[in-house]
Amino acid sequence: MTNAKFPPGPTTNLLWDKEANIRKDLLGHFHRTVRRFPSISRAMIGPYHYVNISEPAYIEHVFTHPDIYVKGRDNKTLRFLLGNGLVTSEGEFWLKQRRLIQPLFHKQRLQSFVQKINESTVTMLKNWETKTGVVIDMHTEMTNVTLDIVSQTLMSTEVVGDFKKISEALVVVMEGMMKILRLPVWIPTPGNLKMQKNRALLFDTIQKIIEDRRKNKTEFNDLLTMLMEVEDADTRERMTDEQLRDEVITIFLAGHETTANALSYTFFLLAQHAEIKQRVVDEVKQVVGDNEMSFENLSKLEYTTMVIKESMRLYPPVWGITRDASREDVIGGYRIKKGDSIAMSPYAVHRLEKYWENPLKFDPERFSPERMKNIHRYAWFPFGGGQRFCIGNNFAMMEMQIVIALACTQFNFTLTENFKLELEPLVTLRPKHGVMMKLERS
Ligand code: HEM
């Protein structure tokens, strides 16, 4: 055991601390904590000890020591919904699966999906033609288009009703996970029962798609086919149906909700910054012209990419990432006890003056190559870090570039009068009452 002292922190139990107000204002609490205790702090929430880290070098330490910092309590609930897929699995099994699946998410492999992403986006934009002048919820629009994209690229299917229910089940699970003193998933609370029902539906639906695919001799260009074909380099083994099912469910759920949130916030910001939106339009027109969006064009959309990164700085779709310490450690001279939960919040760190000048300003130029040189690798971590870095980050960037580029060149966006963005920090950062705006043909 080390002689190091514990990190500083409040002495009250935050669950009952009125000032901390974590039940009603968790984001605000994180924001205040990283200001009051720069770098690192330790507090009790109910029966658990949480170490809140905001110093990029310490964040890097946690991400790059997976032997000490493992996925923790939250993972158990999530596993109920996602099975033993990439997000929730651990140890040797996770490593084997990650090695198998990683190559499928390589940029070059993804280029065959550009056309499918284009098609889903074009269909949405056609539908927008009928919606000009009326109030729409951009968050619903983005959820629908990202659901369609993931269904098409993963399984070559349209979004059927069941998938919508599955997406809703995810929200129920996320709400449940945010309860600090929650009941285990097997106890028949109304929330758990709904979750169990939707989960059964999800498992059956995906199982059936896999069974049908095994019988079907048609060639499909989708991730499911790729997942079915990948072989372990040593044993030449392929995934079992059960493994396939868990990975498909994981990619389906991890892949659409996060991206829908990121897109919604980007449109929210662009609606308030006409000059930035115009720069996006100018760039897209210059790079793409009258041609179809192609994979080669995407890397040339430099400003649009900066806009997306800046939007994810202010509104990171995954606003907090946790790990549990599996043994004693020392970070920055402070003691970390076995069993401590480590919380790292992209939302709080991305808004610290220490690392970001004028942090509340929407300023995509921060991500220009020259200015990026001065930013610590872990001062911006919307996709996490270390070996569990988001496997779908290239996919998400490609998807967001296409949706934003096409939508911005065809439409203008105005927030409805008096619209106020309210953030709901579940597992993902959701706009609580949507993003209400009017569309106009540009
Ligand atoms: C803007 C969109 C996205 C954001 C912000 C995001 C964020 C993240 C973060 C922060 C993690 C790490 C969680 C942790 O360390 O505990 C993660 C992991 C993961 N993401 Fe994403 N993600 C996005 C899109 C996607 C997409 C499109 C896919 C799939 C098509 C995907 C699939 C995954 C998977 C499978 C993991 C688990 C990786 C592993 O542990 O090996 N994500 N994501």
Boltz pocket constraint, residues with backbone or C-beta under 6 A from the ligand:
constraints:
  - pocket:
      binder: B
      contacts: [[A, 86], [A, 87], [A, 88], [A, 98], [A, 250], [A, 251], [A, 254], [A, 255], [A, 256], [A, 258], [A, 259], [A, 262], [A, 316], [A, 317], [A, 318], [A, 321], [A, 322], [A, 381], [A, 382], [A, 383], [A, 384], [A, 385], [A, 387], [A, 388], [A, 389], [A, 390], [A, 391], [A, 392], [A, 393], [A, 395], [A, 396]]
      max_distance: 6.0
